[in-house]
Amino acid sequence: MRKILLLSILLAGTSFANEEGGELHEESCVRCHDSGMYTRDNSKIQNHFDLRSQVSACANNLGTGWFPDEEGSVVDYLNNQYYKFKE
């Protein structure tokens, strides 16, 4: 029973992070990037570290004011939707 409860809590947290990341992405990222940016063959993003670095750089350049956990939510969203990198 404990395992089921723990799994439910973990899944709910992941779902929230994806939802928050998706919303933040919609608000700030789609001004410059459509989904083709994430799926192109010559992508600069080759691993999870590159993805985190790029999201942080974009957030700083745009002055989003995101907190580190919000940047992390966007990274999680992009990774789950497009990149599928292992951390």
HTML snippet that shows the backbone in 3Dmol.js (N, CA, C, O; Angstrom):
<script src="https://3Dmol.org/build/3Dmol-min.js"></script>
<div id="view" style="width:600px;height:400px;position:relative"></div>
<script>
const pdb = `
ATOM      1  N   MET A   1       0.817  -1.191   0.000  1.00  0.00           N
ATOM      2  CA  MET A   1       0.000   0.000   0.000  1.00  0.00           C
ATOM      3  C   MET A   1       0.863   1.259   0.000  1.00  0.00           C
ATOM      4  O   MET A   1       0.553   2.233  -0.686  1.00  0.00           O
ATOM      5  N   ARG A   2       1.944   1.232   0.771  1.00  0.00           N
ATOM      6  CA  ARG A   2       2.840   2.389   0.813  1.00  0.00           C
ATOM      7  C   ARG A   2       3.442   2.670  -0.555  1.00  0.00           C
ATOM      8  O   ARG A   2       3.580   3.824  -0.958  1.00  0.00           O
ATOM      9  N   LYS A   3       3.799   1.603  -1.266  1.00  0.00           N
ATOM     10  CA  LYS A   3       4.403   1.770  -2.584  1.00  0.00           C
ATOM     11  C   LYS A   3       3.433   2.438  -3.551  1.00  0.00           C
ATOM     12  O   LYS A   3       3.837   3.277  -4.356  1.00  0.00           O
ATOM     13  N   ILE A   4       2.179   2.075  -3.478  1.00  0.00           N
ATOM     14  CA  ILE A   4       1.169   2.672  -4.354  1.00  0.00           C
ATOM     15  C   ILE A   4       1.005   4.155  -4.041  1.00  0.00           C
ATOM     16  O   ILE A   4       0.913   4.977  -4.952  1.00  0.00           O
ATOM     17  N   LEU A   5       0.969   4.494  -2.767  1.00  0.00           N
ATOM     18  CA  LEU A   5       0.839   5.884  -2.356  1.00  0.00           C
ATOM     19  C   LEU A   5       2.054   6.693  -2.808  1.00  0.00           C
ATOM     20  O   LEU A   5       1.905   7.797  -3.332  1.00  0.00           O
ATOM     21  N   LEU A   6       3.234   6.157  -2.609  1.00  0.00           N
ATOM     22  CA  LEU A   6       4.455   6.843  -3.012  1.00  0.00           C
ATOM     23  C   LEU A   6       4.495   7.035  -4.524  1.00  0.00           C
ATOM     24  O   LEU A   6       4.844   8.114  -5.004  1.00  0.00           O
ATOM     25  N   LEU A   7       4.146   6.015  -5.263  1.00  0.00           N
ATOM     26  CA  LEU A   7       4.119   6.110  -6.717  1.00  0.00           C
ATOM     27  C   LEU A   7       3.115   7.165  -7.170  1.00  0.00           C
ATOM     28  O   LEU A   7       3.396   7.925  -8.097  1.00  0.00           O
ATOM     29  N   SER A   8       1.964   7.220  -6.536  1.00  0.00           N
ATOM     30  CA  SER A   8       0.943   8.218  -6.875  1.00  0.00           C
ATOM     31  C   SER A   8       1.459   9.628  -6.638  1.00  0.00           C
ATOM     32  O   SER A   8       1.230  10.524  -7.450  1.00  0.00           O
ATOM     33  N   ILE A   9       2.151   9.822  -5.535  1.00  0.00           N
ATOM     34  CA  ILE A   9       2.700  11.137  -5.212  1.00  0.00           C
ATOM     35  C   ILE A   9       3.767  11.531  -6.227  1.00  0.00           C
ATOM     36  O   ILE A   9       3.795  12.673  -6.685  1.00  0.00           O
ATOM     37  N   LEU A  10       4.636  10.600  -6.577  1.00  0.00           N
ATOM     38  CA  LEU A  10       5.683  10.886  -7.559  1.00  0.00           C
ATOM     39  C   LEU A  10       5.104  11.216  -8.929  1.00  0.00           C
ATOM     40  O   LEU A  10       5.563  12.147  -9.590  1.00  0.00           O
ATOM     41  N   LEU A  11       4.116  10.470  -9.350  1.00  0.00           N
ATOM     42  CA  LEU A  11       3.487  10.727 -10.640  1.00  0.00           C
ATOM     43  C   LEU A  11       2.762  12.059 -10.656  1.00  0.00           C
ATOM     44  O   LEU A  11       2.782  12.762 -11.666  1.00  0.00           O
ATOM     45  N   ALA A  12       2.128  12.411  -9.559  1.00  0.00           N
ATOM     46  CA  ALA A  12       1.437  13.696  -9.478  1.00  0.00           C
ATOM     47  C   ALA A  12       2.442  14.832  -9.573  1.00  0.00           C
ATOM     48  O   ALA A  12       2.184  15.830 -10.246  1.00  0.00           O
ATOM     49  N   GLY A  13       3.577  14.697  -8.916  1.00  0.00           N
ATOM     50  CA  GLY A  13       4.620  15.717  -8.989  1.00  0.00           C
ATOM     51  C   GLY A  13       5.168  15.863 -10.392  1.00  0.00           C
ATOM     52  O   GLY A  13       5.405  16.983 -10.845  1.00  0.00           O
ATOM     53  N   THR A  14       5.374  14.766 -11.088  1.00  0.00           N
ATOM     54  CA  THR A  14       5.862  14.794 -12.460  1.00  0.00           C
ATOM     55  C   THR A  14       4.845  15.452 -13.372  1.00  0.00           C
ATOM     56  O   THR A  14       5.209  16.239 -14.246  1.00  0.00           O
ATOM     57  N   SER A  15       3.581  15.139 -13.179  1.00  0.00           N
ATOM     58  CA  SER A  15       2.518  15.728 -13.982  1.00  0.00           C
ATOM     59  C   SER A  15       2.454  17.234 -13.776  1.00  0.00           C
ATOM     60  O   SER A  15       2.298  17.986 -14.737  1.00  0.00           O
ATOM     61  N   PHE A  16       2.573  17.681 -12.524  1.00  0.00           N
ATOM     62  CA  PHE A  16       2.551  19.110 -12.233  1.00  0.00           C
ATOM     63  C   PHE A  16       3.729  19.810 -12.893  1.00  0.00           C
ATOM     64  O   PHE A  16       3.565  20.879 -13.479  1.00  0.00           O
ATOM     65  N   ALA A  17       4.923  19.212 -12.802  1.00  0.00           N
ATOM     66  CA  ALA A  17       6.108  19.822 -13.403  1.00  0.00           C
ATOM     67  C   ALA A  17       5.929  19.941 -14.910  1.00  0.00           C
ATOM     68  O   ALA A  17       6.298  20.959 -15.495  1.00  0.00           O
ATOM     69  N   ASN A  18       5.374  18.924 -15.541  1.00  0.00           N
ATOM     70  CA  ASN A  18       5.134  18.982 -16.978  1.00  0.00           C
ATOM     71  C   ASN A  18       4.111  20.047 -17.325  1.00  0.00           C
ATOM     72  O   ASN A  18       4.271  20.769 -18.309  1.00  0.00           O
ATOM     73  N   GLU A  19       3.058  20.150 -16.521  1.00  0.00           N
ATOM     74  CA  GLU A  19       2.025  21.148 -16.765  1.00  0.00           C
ATOM     75  C   GLU A  19       2.602  22.550 -16.594  1.00  0.00           C
ATOM     76  O   GLU A  19       2.396  23.418 -17.443  1.00  0.00           O
ATOM     77  N   GLU A  20       3.322  22.771 -15.498  1.00  0.00           N
ATOM     78  CA  GLU A  20       3.927  24.076 -15.258  1.00  0.00           C
ATOM     79  C   GLU A  20       4.938  24.400 -16.354  1.00  0.00           C
ATOM     80  O   GLU A  20       4.951  25.512 -16.883  1.00  0.00           O
ATOM     81  N   GLY A  21       5.781  23.434 -16.693  1.00  0.00           N
ATOM     82  CA  GLY A  21       6.773  23.649 -17.741  1.00  0.00           C
ATOM     83  C   GLY A  21       6.131  23.971 -19.077  1.00  0.00           C
ATOM     84  O   GLY A  21       6.619  24.828 -19.814  1.00  0.00           O
ATOM     85  N   GLY A  22       5.044  23.293 -19.393  1.00  0.00           N
ATOM     86  CA  GLY A  22       4.323  23.559 -20.636  1.00  0.00           C
ATOM     87  C   GLY A  22       3.742  24.961 -20.669  1.00  0.00           C
ATOM     88  O   GLY A  22       3.790  25.638 -21.697  1.00  0.00           O
ATOM     89  N   GLU A  23       3.197  25.391 -19.549  1.00  0.00           N
ATOM     90  CA  GLU A  23       2.631  26.738 -19.472  1.00  0.00           C
ATOM     91  C   GLU A  23       3.711  27.804 -19.600  1.00  0.00           C
ATOM     92  O   GLU A  23       3.543  28.785 -20.326  1.00  0.00           O
ATOM     93  N   LEU A  24       4.822  27.607 -18.891  1.00  0.00           N
ATOM     94  CA  LEU A  24       5.924  28.564 -18.976  1.00  0.00           C
ATOM     95  C   LEU A  24       6.500  28.606 -20.391  1.00  0.00           C
ATOM     96  O   LEU A  24       6.842  29.673 -20.901  1.00  0.00           O
ATOM     97  N   HIS A  25       6.600  27.456 -21.005  1.00  0.00           N
ATOM     98  CA  HIS A  25       7.079  27.367 -22.390  1.00  0.00           C
ATOM     99  C   HIS A  25       6.158  28.149 -23.318  1.00  0.00           C
ATOM    100  O   HIS A  25       6.631  28.914 -24.158  1.00  0.00           O
ATOM    101  N   GLU A  26       4.864  27.969 -23.176  1.00  0.00           N
ATOM    102  CA  GLU A  26       3.882  28.688 -24.006  1.00  0.00           C
ATOM    103  C   GLU A  26       3.998  30.192 -23.825  1.00  0.00           C
ATOM    104  O   GLU A  26       3.925  30.949 -24.792  1.00  0.00           O
ATOM    105  N   GLU A  27       4.177  30.621 -22.583  1.00  0.00           N
ATOM    106  CA  GLU A  27       4.237  32.050 -22.280  1.00  0.00           C
ATOM    107  C   GLU A  27       5.493  32.715 -22.832  1.00  0.00           C
ATOM    108  O   GLU A  27       5.440  33.865 -23.266  1.00  0.00           O
ATOM    109  N   SER A  28       6.611  32.012 -22.821  1.00  0.00           N
ATOM    110  CA  SER A  28       7.882  32.673 -23.123  1.00  0.00           C
ATOM    111  C   SER A  28       8.626  32.138 -24.337  1.00  0.00           C
ATOM    112  O   SER A  28       9.244  32.916 -25.064  1.00  0.00           O
ATOM    113  N   CYS A  29       8.584  30.858 -24.570  1.00  0.00           N
ATOM    114  CA  CYS A  29       9.482  30.252 -25.562  1.00  0.00           C
ATOM    115  C   CYS A  29       8.941  30.273 -26.984  1.00  0.00           C
ATOM    116  O   CYS A  29       9.714  30.370 -27.938  1.00  0.00           O
ATOM    117  N   VAL A  30       7.631  30.185 -27.136  1.00  0.00           N
ATOM    118  CA  VAL A  30       7.085  30.072 -28.491  1.00  0.00           C
ATOM    119  C   VAL A  30       7.196  31.371 -29.282  1.00  0.00           C
ATOM    120  O   VAL A  30       6.927  31.388 -30.483  1.00  0.00           O
ATOM    121  N   ARG A  31       7.588  32.451 -28.624  1.00  0.00           N
ATOM    122  CA  ARG A  31       7.864  33.687 -29.364  1.00  0.00           C
ATOM    123  C   ARG A  31       8.981  33.457 -30.379  1.00  0.00           C
ATOM    124  O   ARG A  31       8.947  33.978 -31.493  1.00  0.00           O
ATOM    125  N   CYS A  32       9.963  32.671 -29.970  1.00  0.00           N
ATOM    126  CA  CYS A  32      11.137  32.435 -30.816  1.00  0.00           C
ATOM    127  C   CYS A  32      11.198  31.032 -31.403  1.00  0.00           C
ATOM    128  O   CYS A  32      11.797  30.827 -32.459  1.00  0.00           O
ATOM    129  N   HIS A  33      10.585  30.064 -30.727  1.00  0.00           N
ATOM    130  CA  HIS A  33      10.748  28.667 -31.119  1.00  0.00           C
ATOM    131  C   HIS A  33       9.405  27.994 -31.392  1.00  0.00           C
ATOM    132  O   HIS A  33       8.482  28.062 -30.580  1.00  0.00           O
ATOM    133  N   ASP A  34       9.315  27.342 -32.555  1.00  0.00           N
ATOM    134  CA  ASP A  34       8.202  26.428 -32.779  1.00  0.00           C
ATOM    135  C   ASP A  34       8.732  25.012 -32.547  1.00  0.00           C
ATOM    136  O   ASP A  34       9.926  24.838 -32.304  1.00  0.00           O
ATOM    137  N   SER A  35       7.884  24.023 -32.617  1.00  0.00           N
ATOM    138  CA  SER A  35       8.320  22.662 -32.298  1.00  0.00           C
ATOM    139  C   SER A  35       9.407  22.161 -33.244  1.00  0.00           C
ATOM    140  O   SER A  35      10.162  21.256 -32.886  1.00  0.00           O
ATOM    141  N   GLY A  36       9.500  22.727 -34.435  1.00  0.00           N
ATOM    142  CA  GLY A  36      10.538  22.335 -35.371  1.00  0.00           C
ATOM    143  C   GLY A  36      11.936  22.629 -34.856  1.00  0.00           C
ATOM    144  O   GLY A  36      12.903  21.978 -35.252  1.00  0.00           O
ATOM    145  N   MET A  37      12.038  23.607 -33.976  1.00  0.00           N
ATOM    146  CA  MET A  37      13.333  23.953 -33.384  1.00  0.00           C
ATOM    147  C   MET A  37      13.873  22.787 -32.564  1.00  0.00           C
ATOM    148  O   MET A  37      15.083  22.570 -32.509  1.00  0.00           O
ATOM    149  N   TYR A  38      12.991  22.051 -31.938  1.00  0.00           N
ATOM    150  CA  TYR A  38      13.403  20.968 -31.050  1.00  0.00           C
ATOM    151  C   TYR A  38      13.611  19.646 -31.768  1.00  0.00           C
ATOM    152  O   TYR A  38      14.230  18.732 -31.222  1.00  0.00           O
ATOM    153  N   THR A  39      13.107  19.537 -32.972  1.00  0.00           N
ATOM    154  CA  THR A  39      13.166  18.255 -33.677  1.00  0.00           C
ATOM    155  C   THR A  39      14.067  18.284 -34.913  1.00  0.00           C
ATOM    156  O   THR A  39      14.133  17.299 -35.647  1.00  0.00           O
ATOM    157  N   ARG A  40      14.750  19.386 -35.149  1.00  0.00           N
ATOM    158  CA  ARG A  40      15.594  19.493 -36.343  1.00  0.00           C
ATOM    159  C   ARG A  40      16.816  18.573 -36.230  1.00  0.00           C
ATOM    160  O   ARG A  40      17.255  18.231 -35.132  1.00  0.00           O
ATOM    161  N   ASP A  41      17.342  18.191 -37.368  1.00  0.00           N
ATOM    162  CA  ASP A  41      18.469  17.250 -37.422  1.00  0.00           C
ATOM    163  C   ASP A  41      19.771  17.834 -36.888  1.00  0.00           C
ATOM    164  O   ASP A  41      20.560  17.112 -36.279  1.00  0.00           O
ATOM    165  N   ASN A  42      20.011  19.112 -37.101  1.00  0.00           N
ATOM    166  CA  ASN A  42      21.277  19.721 -36.705  1.00  0.00           C
ATOM    167  C   ASN A  42      21.178  20.450 -35.360  1.00  0.00           C
ATOM    168  O   ASN A  42      21.761  21.522 -35.200  1.00  0.00           O
ATOM    169  N   SER A  43      20.469  19.899 -34.422  1.00  0.00           N
ATOM    170  CA  SER A  43      20.265  20.525 -33.120  1.00  0.00           C
ATOM    171  C   SER A  43      21.573  20.658 -32.340  1.00  0.00           C
ATOM    172  O   SER A  43      22.407  19.753 -32.347  1.00  0.00           O
ATOM    173  N   LYS A  44      21.739  21.803 -31.666  1.00  0.00           N
ATOM    174  CA  LYS A  44      22.896  22.009 -30.785  1.00  0.00           C
ATOM    175  C   LYS A  44      22.727  21.217 -29.493  1.00  0.00           C
ATOM    176  O   LYS A  44      23.706  20.958 -28.793  1.00  0.00           O
ATOM    177  N   ILE A  45      21.513  20.837 -29.175  1.00  0.00           N
ATOM    178  CA  ILE A  45      21.213  20.162 -27.918  1.00  0.00           C
ATOM    179  C   ILE A  45      21.456  18.665 -28.099  1.00  0.00           C
ATOM    180  O   ILE A  45      20.702  17.984 -28.794  1.00  0.00           O
ATOM    181  N   GLN A  46      22.516  18.163 -27.466  1.00  0.00           N
ATOM    182  CA  GLN A  46      22.902  16.767 -27.626  1.00  0.00           C
ATOM    183  C   GLN A  46      22.720  15.921 -26.377  1.00  0.00           C
ATOM    184  O   GLN A  46      22.809  14.695 -26.435  1.00  0.00           O
ATOM    185  N   ASN A  47      22.461  16.582 -25.230  1.00  0.00           N
ATOM    186  CA  ASN A  47      22.299  15.843 -23.983  1.00  0.00           C
ATOM    187  C   ASN A  47      21.536  16.704 -22.972  1.00  0.00           C
ATOM    188  O   ASN A  47      21.210  17.859 -23.245  1.00  0.00           O
ATOM    189  N   HIS A  48      21.263  16.131 -21.821  1.00  0.00           N
ATOM    190  CA  HIS A  48      20.464  16.814 -20.800  1.00  0.00           C
ATOM    191  C   HIS A  48      21.164  18.073 -20.300  1.00  0.00           C
ATOM    192  O   HIS A  48      20.506  19.080 -20.039  1.00  0.00           O
ATOM    193  N   PHE A  49      22.476  18.030 -20.162  1.00  0.00           N
ATOM    194  CA  PHE A  49      23.228  19.202 -19.723  1.00  0.00           C
ATOM    195  C   PHE A  49      23.069  20.353 -20.716  1.00  0.00           C
ATOM    196  O   PHE A  49      22.844  21.494 -20.313  1.00  0.00           O
ATOM    197  N   ASP A  50      23.187  20.055 -22.016  1.00  0.00           N
ATOM    198  CA  ASP A  50      23.000  21.080 -23.048  1.00  0.00           C
ATOM    199  C   ASP A  50      21.615  21.697 -22.953  1.00  0.00           C
ATOM    200  O   ASP A  50      21.459  22.911 -23.079  1.00  0.00           O
ATOM    201  N   LEU A  51      20.614  20.863 -22.730  1.00  0.00           N
ATOM    202  CA  LEU A  51      19.235  21.341 -22.640  1.00  0.00           C
ATOM    203  C   LEU A  51      19.077  22.287 -21.462  1.00  0.00           C
ATOM    204  O   LEU A  51      18.515  23.373 -21.609  1.00  0.00           O
ATOM    205  N   ARG A  52      19.566  21.888 -20.293  1.00  0.00           N
ATOM    206  CA  ARG A  52      19.477  22.763 -19.109  1.00  0.00           C
ATOM    207  C   ARG A  52      20.205  24.081 -19.357  1.00  0.00           C
ATOM    208  O   ARG A  52      19.700  25.150 -19.010  1.00  0.00           O
ATOM    209  N   SER A  53      21.383  24.003 -19.953  1.00  0.00           N
ATOM    210  CA  SER A  53      22.159  25.211 -20.223  1.00  0.00           C
ATOM    211  C   SER A  53      21.427  26.147 -21.177  1.00  0.00           C
ATOM    212  O   SER A  53      21.411  27.361 -20.972  1.00  0.00           O
ATOM    213  N   GLN A  54      20.827  25.588 -22.208  1.00  0.00           N
ATOM    214  CA  GLN A  54      20.135  26.411 -23.200  1.00  0.00           C
ATOM    215  C   GLN A  54      18.884  27.048 -22.615  1.00  0.00           C
ATOM    216  O   GLN A  54      18.614  28.222 -22.870  1.00  0.00           O
ATOM    217  N   VAL A  55      18.119  26.300 -21.837  1.00  0.00           N
ATOM    218  CA  VAL A  55      16.922  26.869 -21.206  1.00  0.00           C
ATOM    219  C   VAL A  55      17.320  28.007 -20.277  1.00  0.00           C
ATOM    220  O   VAL A  55      16.664  29.049 -20.256  1.00  0.00           O
ATOM    221  N   SER A  56      18.384  27.818 -19.514  1.00  0.00           N
ATOM    222  CA  SER A  56      18.859  28.863 -18.609  1.00  0.00           C
ATOM    223  C   SER A  56      19.306  30.098 -19.385  1.00  0.00           C
ATOM    224  O   SER A  56      18.980  31.223 -19.003  1.00  0.00           O
ATOM    225  N   ALA A  57      20.045  29.896 -20.462  1.00  0.00           N
ATOM    226  CA  ALA A  57      20.507  31.019 -21.275  1.00  0.00           C
ATOM    227  C   ALA A  57      19.332  31.780 -21.887  1.00  0.00           C
ATOM    228  O   ALA A  57      19.318  33.011 -21.881  1.00  0.00           O
ATOM    229  N   CYS A  58      18.361  31.060 -22.408  1.00  0.00           N
ATOM    230  CA  CYS A  58      17.184  31.714 -22.992  1.00  0.00           C
ATOM    231  C   CYS A  58      16.408  32.487 -21.931  1.00  0.00           C
ATOM    232  O   CYS A  58      15.978  33.615 -22.173  1.00  0.00           O
ATOM    233  N   ALA A  59      16.231  31.892 -20.767  1.00  0.00           N
ATOM    234  CA  ALA A  59      15.503  32.558 -19.684  1.00  0.00           C
ATOM    235  C   ALA A  59      16.219  33.850 -19.286  1.00  0.00           C
ATOM    236  O   ALA A  59      15.574  34.873 -19.059  1.00  0.00           O
ATOM    237  N   ASN A  60      17.536  33.804 -19.202  1.00  0.00           N
ATOM    238  CA  ASN A  60      18.303  35.005 -18.863  1.00  0.00           C
ATOM    239  C   ASN A  60      18.208  36.050 -19.959  1.00  0.00           C
ATOM    240  O   ASN A  60      18.021  37.230 -19.665  1.00  0.00           O
ATOM    241  N   ASN A  61      18.331  35.645 -21.213  1.00  0.00           N
ATOM    242  CA  ASN A  61      18.275  36.588 -22.329  1.00  0.00           C
ATOM    243  C   ASN A  61      16.911  37.257 -22.445  1.00  0.00           C
ATOM    244  O   ASN A  61      16.821  38.436 -22.787  1.00  0.00           O
ATOM    245  N   LEU A  62      15.859  36.512 -22.163  1.00  0.00           N
ATOM    246  CA  LEU A  62      14.507  37.067 -22.250  1.00  0.00           C
ATOM    247  C   LEU A  62      14.075  37.790 -20.983  1.00  0.00           C
ATOM    248  O   LEU A  62      13.062  38.490 -20.977  1.00  0.00           O
ATOM    249  N   GLY A  63      14.842  37.622 -19.910  1.00  0.00           N
ATOM    250  CA  GLY A  63      14.470  38.247 -18.642  1.00  0.00           C
ATOM    251  C   GLY A  63      13.169  37.708 -18.084  1.00  0.00           C
ATOM    252  O   GLY A  63      12.336  38.467 -17.589  1.00  0.00           O
ATOM    253  N   THR A  64      12.995  36.398 -18.163  1.00  0.00           N
ATOM    254  CA  THR A  64      11.739  35.787 -17.711  1.00  0.00           C
ATOM    255  C   THR A  64      11.536  35.906 -16.208  1.00  0.00           C
ATOM    256  O   THR A  64      10.400  35.936 -15.736  1.00  0.00           O
ATOM    257  N   GLY A  65      12.623  35.974 -15.455  1.00  0.00           N
ATOM    258  CA  GLY A  65      12.510  36.011 -14.003  1.00  0.00           C
ATOM    259  C   GLY A  65      12.165  34.662 -13.401  1.00  0.00           C
ATOM    260  O   GLY A  65      11.711  34.584 -12.259  1.00  0.00           O
ATOM    261  N   TRP A  66      12.382  33.592 -14.170  1.00  0.00           N
ATOM    262  CA  TRP A  66      12.080  32.258 -13.668  1.00  0.00           C
ATOM    263  C   TRP A  66      13.007  31.893 -12.519  1.00  0.00           C
ATOM    264  O   TRP A  66      14.193  32.224 -12.526  1.00  0.00           O
ATOM    265  N   PHE A  67      12.452  31.217 -11.549  1.00  0.00           N
ATOM    266  CA  PHE A  67      13.233  30.626 -10.471  1.00  0.00           C
ATOM    267  C   PHE A  67      13.849  29.326 -10.997  1.00  0.00           C
ATOM    268  O   PHE A  67      13.384  28.794 -12.005  1.00  0.00           O
ATOM    269  N   PRO A  68      14.890  28.806 -10.331  1.00  0.00           N
ATOM    270  CA  PRO A  68      15.518  27.562 -10.804  1.00  0.00           C
ATOM    271  C   PRO A  68      14.536  26.400 -10.965  1.00  0.00           C
ATOM    272  O   PRO A  68      14.673  25.606 -11.895  1.00  0.00           O
ATOM    273  N   ASP A  69      13.551  26.290 -10.075  1.00  0.00           N
ATOM    274  CA  ASP A  69      12.589  25.184 -10.215  1.00  0.00           C
ATOM    275  C   ASP A  69      11.696  25.379 -11.429  1.00  0.00           C
ATOM    276  O   ASP A  69      11.240  24.400 -12.019  1.00  0.00           O
ATOM    277  N   GLU A  70      11.438  26.620 -11.811  1.00  0.00           N
ATOM    278  CA  GLU A  70      10.643  26.870 -13.012  1.00  0.00           C
ATOM    279  C   GLU A  70      11.453  26.538 -14.263  1.00  0.00           C
ATOM    280  O   GLU A  70      10.928  25.950 -15.208  1.00  0.00           O
ATOM    281  N   GLU A  71      12.718  26.909 -14.268  1.00  0.00           N
ATOM    282  CA  GLU A  71      13.584  26.495 -15.382  1.00  0.00           C
ATOM    283  C   GLU A  71      13.615  24.974 -15.479  1.00  0.00           C
ATOM    284  O   GLU A  71      13.550  24.404 -16.568  1.00  0.00           O
ATOM    285  N   GLY A  72      13.716  24.329 -14.321  1.00  0.00           N
ATOM    286  CA  GLY A  72      13.717  22.869 -14.295  1.00  0.00           C
ATOM    287  C   GLY A  72      12.441  22.281 -14.851  1.00  0.00           C
ATOM    288  O   GLY A  72      12.471  21.247 -15.517  1.00  0.00           O
ATOM    289  N   SER A  73      11.315  22.930 -14.585  1.00  0.00           N
ATOM    290  CA  SER A  73      10.034  22.461 -15.133  1.00  0.00           C
ATOM    291  C   SER A  73      10.014  22.563 -16.648  1.00  0.00           C
ATOM    292  O   SER A  73       9.496  21.676 -17.326  1.00  0.00           O
ATOM    293  N   VAL A  74      10.576  23.640 -17.182  1.00  0.00           N
ATOM    294  CA  VAL A  74      10.638  23.795 -18.643  1.00  0.00           C
ATOM    295  C   VAL A  74      11.576  22.748 -19.239  1.00  0.00           C
ATOM    296  O   VAL A  74      11.274  22.160 -20.277  1.00  0.00           O
ATOM    297  N   VAL A  75      12.709  22.517 -18.586  1.00  0.00           N
ATOM    298  CA  VAL A  75      13.631  21.470 -19.041  1.00  0.00           C
ATOM    299  C   VAL A  75      12.921  20.120 -19.051  1.00  0.00           C
ATOM    300  O   VAL A  75      13.014  19.376 -20.027  1.00  0.00           O
ATOM    301  N   ASP A  76      12.215  19.806 -17.972  1.00  0.00           N
ATOM    302  CA  ASP A  76      11.483  18.535 -17.895  1.00  0.00           C
ATOM    303  C   ASP A  76      10.437  18.435 -18.995  1.00  0.00           C
ATOM    304  O   ASP A  76      10.297  17.393 -19.636  1.00  0.00           O
ATOM    305  N   TYR A  77       9.705  19.518 -19.210  1.00  0.00           N
ATOM    306  CA  TYR A  77       8.679  19.530 -20.256  1.00  0.00           C
ATOM    307  C   TYR A  77       9.304  19.264 -21.631  1.00  0.00           C
ATOM    308  O   TYR A  77       8.848  18.396 -22.374  1.00  0.00           O
ATOM    309  N   LEU A  78      10.351  20.022 -21.955  1.00  0.00           N
ATOM    310  CA  LEU A  78      10.992  19.849 -23.262  1.00  0.00           C
ATOM    311  C   LEU A  78      11.595  18.460 -23.418  1.00  0.00           C
ATOM    312  O   LEU A  78      11.514  17.852 -24.485  1.00  0.00           O
ATOM    313  N   ASN A  79      12.198  17.967 -22.350  1.00  0.00           N
ATOM    314  CA  ASN A  79      12.796  16.642 -22.422  1.00  0.00           C
ATOM    315  C   ASN A  79      11.729  15.569 -22.615  1.00  0.00           C
ATOM    316  O   ASN A  79      11.909  14.650 -23.413  1.00  0.00           O
ATOM    317  N   ASN A  80      10.633  15.681 -21.896  1.00  0.00           N
ATOM    318  CA  ASN A  80       9.560  14.686 -22.016  1.00  0.00           C
ATOM    319  C   ASN A  80       8.857  14.765 -23.367  1.00  0.00           C
ATOM    320  O   ASN A  80       8.458  13.741 -23.920  1.00  0.00           O
ATOM    321  N   GLN A  81       8.704  15.968 -23.897  1.00  0.00           N
ATOM    322  CA  GLN A  81       7.980  16.147 -25.154  1.00  0.00           C
ATOM    323  C   GLN A  81       8.826  15.861 -26.390  1.00  0.00           C
ATOM    324  O   GLN A  81       8.328  15.318 -27.376  1.00  0.00           O
ATOM    325  N   TYR A  82      10.118  16.229 -26.335  1.00  0.00           N
ATOM    326  CA  TYR A  82      10.926  16.209 -27.553  1.00  0.00           C
ATOM    327  C   TYR A  82      12.214  15.389 -27.463  1.00  0.00           C
ATOM    328  O   TYR A  82      12.474  14.545 -28.321  1.00  0.00           O
ATOM    329  N   TYR A  83      13.010  15.632 -26.442  1.00  0.00           N
ATOM    330  CA  TYR A  83      14.378  15.136 -26.457  1.00  0.00           C
ATOM    331  C   TYR A  83      14.552  13.700 -25.928  1.00  0.00           C
ATOM    332  O   TYR A  83      15.281  12.905 -26.521  1.00  0.00           O
ATOM    333  N   LYS A  84      13.898  13.382 -24.842  1.00  0.00           N
ATOM    334  CA  LYS A  84      13.965  12.027 -24.256  1.00  0.00           C
ATOM    335  C   LYS A  84      15.365  11.649 -23.766  1.00  0.00           C
ATOM    336  O   LYS A  84      15.766  10.488 -23.857  1.00  0.00           O
ATOM    337  N   PHE A  85      16.110  12.636 -23.244  1.00  0.00           N
ATOM    338  CA  PHE A  85      17.432  12.360 -22.694  1.00  0.00           C
ATOM    339  C   PHE A  85      17.301  11.705 -21.335  1.00  0.00           C
ATOM    340  O   PHE A  85      16.346  11.956 -20.600  1.00  0.00           O
ATOM    341  N   LYS A  86      18.268  10.863 -21.007  1.00  0.00           N
ATOM    342  CA  LYS A  86      18.378  10.338 -19.645  1.00  0.00           C
ATOM    343  C   LYS A  86      19.190  11.345 -18.859  1.00  0.00           C
ATOM    344  O   LYS A  86      20.150  11.917 -19.374  1.00  0.00           O
ATOM    345  N   GLU A  87      18.807  11.561 -17.618  1.00  0.00           N
ATOM    346  CA  GLU A  87      19.517  12.562 -16.802  1.00  0.00           C
ATOM    347  C   GLU A  87      20.832  12.055 -16.315  1.00  0.00           C
ATOM    348  O   GLU A  87      21.550  12.772 -15.617  1.00  0.00           O
TER     349      GLU A  87
END
`;
const viewer = $3Dmol.createViewer("view");
viewer.addModel(pdb, "pdb");
viewer.setStyle({}, {cartoon: {color: "spectrum"}});
viewer.zoomTo();
viewer.render();
</script>
